[in-house]
């Protein structure tokens, strides 16, 4: 997914240990996008990553909850738990 990154090295370990990697990887992806954002990063990608990190760190959301919030935001809805 993120060629040559720590993500590439750790994702197989998560799978090997039975983690629900799709949900854990949501946090990993959001952190990666926020850390390596540049002029080629879309505004929506960065906004979603920052919203995901906020929900994780400040509100204690798990990966699935962040994915649901991303879906709401993508459809133009602002979930009440964000405001």
N, C-alpha and C positions, 0 to 999 in steps of 0.2 A: 504494500500500500504506500508506504513512505520510504522509498528506496534508500538503502544505506543508513537508516535511522535506528535508534534503539527500539522502535516499534517492531521493525523487522526481526530483531534478535529476540524480543520477549514474547511476541504473539504466539509462536509455536510452544513456548513453555506454558503459557496460559492454557492452551488447548490440551496439552499433555496432562495437566493436572485437573482437568475436568471443570475449569471455570466456565461460567456462562460468558464466553469471550465476547459475544456480540454486545453485551451490555457494558462490560468492563471497558471494551475498546472504545465505547462512546466517550468516556472520560479522556482516554488516551488521545483520541482524535482531536477533541476540543482543545486539549492542552497543546498538542503539536501545532495546530492551525494558529493558535494565539501566539505561541512562541516564535514561529517562523513566518509570521505574516510579513508581507512585503508589498511592493507596488503592484505586483501581479495577483495579489489576493483580493478576491471579490469582497465588496462591502457586506454582502449577505453572509458569506462564509465566516468572516470575522465576527459579525454581530451574533451569529448562531453559536460560535465557539465561546465567546465571552458570556453569553446568556447561559450556556451549558455549564461553564465553570462557576458562574455565580450561583446557579441552582445547586450545584454539587457542594461547593464550599460553604456558602452562606445559609442555604436552606436544607442541606443534608439529603438531597435527592440521590437516588441510585441511577444507574445507567438507563434503565427502562423509563423512569420518570423523566429524565432529560430527553429521551427520544420522543416521548409523548409531547413534551413542551415544544420541542423543535417542530413536530408535526403541526401543532396548533399555530405556532408563529408562521410557518410556511403557508398556511391557509389564510393568514391575515388576522387571526384571532390572538388577542393578548389574554392569556389565562389569568384568572383572578389571583392565583397564588404568586404571580410575579409583581403585581402592583402593590 
